[in-house]
Amino acid sequence: MYRPTSTQSSLFEPDVMFPGVLPKDDWSYIFRDKIYPLIDEEKFKYLFKEKGGAPNKSIKLMISILIFMAIEKLTWREAEFQFLRRIDWMIATSTALGDAFIDFTTLFKFYQRLEQDDTAYQFFQELTSLFIIECGVSTKKQRVDSFFMLGWLKILSRYGLFKETIRAFLLALRKHKPGLYEEIKAELSRDYLEKEFDLTEKDKDKANRKISEMARDLYILIAAFENHHQVKHYEGFKTLKKVFEQQCSVTKEEASEPKIEIRKKPVGDKIISSPHNTDAEYTRKRKQTVVGHKAFVTETCDPDNEVQSITDANLETAKHADSKETLKIEERLEDNGTKPEILYGDAGFVNGKTILESAEKDIDLAGPSSGRSQSIENFEQDDRPLDTADFEVRIDDNTKELEVLSCPNKQKPLDQQRRDNGHILVHFERETCSQCSIQDRCPVNIGAKISTLTISEEQYAGAARHQQYMEDSDYRQECGIRAGAESLVNEVANGHGARKSRHRTEKRSRLQLIFASIGCNVKRFIRYQANCVQNQPEMAVV
């Protein structure tokens, strides 16, 4: 049952019973006076029934402790343990001595409720907006970066994936339907619930043979229970069936047993890497292998700001490209009232398409363009390869459509035609191109009858940005402000516990990132309000 937090103060609050127990500039007083009142319980009361059941624990208290957990990287049990012993936490939450207790399961169940929708993100956004106003933070300049939030599970090979998927399903089946388990157990190639259980096999030939046996076991289990009115709804069975469909194919012939083949590569939009965390995906970045998600964080970066604030945080799958998130970040910032004039990103976020999409929102997406990695020294050489940006073009102010006026050697095109896919085919005279002194460096394709350049507005925008970045040292120096996002990533990921997910679902992992970002903003706000924060060693570390 929903019960609002009482506004009545108590004579047993630590600073009432023991005046001067902490200095008046301690962080706990700043939190109590400036942040605690900003937690609007009305936004969270829908999570609890209006009538019936036991009254809920104070929402303000639970939100505050979740923030403290993010600031100090605490677990649920550690938060329960600390609350009983921390005078600063009691002062920060106006909690009386003797009332400073919260069961870790109560806290976790409240956290679970928060994963239902975007209420936690809305709270983050509202709190951030108030911090920005209070501290006079300019949002005109912002920078963005991403990092991997690692899953808590090890990377499984196909051998380990098959074995653990079957084992997880059989554990649930034995628990709920022991009779069915005993029946199907005899049909399988091995006892998957044996005490000694290994998810690796060093012998490659032996592993391949066992993979084939386990693939058949998967098929047997699917055939046995796909029509069972209860078992087919088990999450473990749904995962088992999806793993089989992604990793194996079945060929059925008349009067013969079905032939099961292992796919060279799994198929599907979201490949399951572990039966315990189906949201986490496997990806590879250079030599780094990851099972988990990708986190995106954005912060203000105006040099005139006395303090910077994180303005956006989001979590996507590990394979999600940075460039696909750029427009979504800008839309969220616009909706939150913190739209920047300039957004700095690295080459992962910046390409021709995102430059034009940002320009439509009146945002200058600054940074090097992706896909062009030649060094400045090579770019300055006279024999460097030419790009579409070396052509003279005109862009219509109204339609934003591009027209090629001449090639790098001043030859004018014969004609140009726009295709349905948005690309423009620009034709030049073949004889002139074949005799041109720079034909080996030019992107124009010399055909049997005519020479053709394929170009688009996106391609030109990316090429033009590349040239600007390579030629203009002042612009490169300006874009250097984005490097500060590396410090932001380190602060959120390592300083506030967002590097490794504590959860099995994407929604809860996103909550973890959001509260890490809230904790980071709260810490920065408190530092801005007080030059010295006592009794919080971890908060004092930059």
PyMOL commands that set and color helices and strands:
alter all, ss='L'
color gray80, all
select helices_A, chain A and resi 14-17+27-38+41-43+45-47+59-72+76-83+87-92+104-114+119-135+158-176+178-185+204-225+231-233+235-247+322-335+352-360+376-379+388-390+430-434+457-471+473-495+506-529
alter helices_A, ss='H'
color red, helices_A
select strands_A, chain A and resi 141-150+248-251+259-262+281-285+288-300+310-317+342-344+364-366+392-395+402-406+415-418+424-428+445-446+451-455
alter strands_A, ss='S'
color yellow, strands_A
deselect
rebuild
show_as cartoon
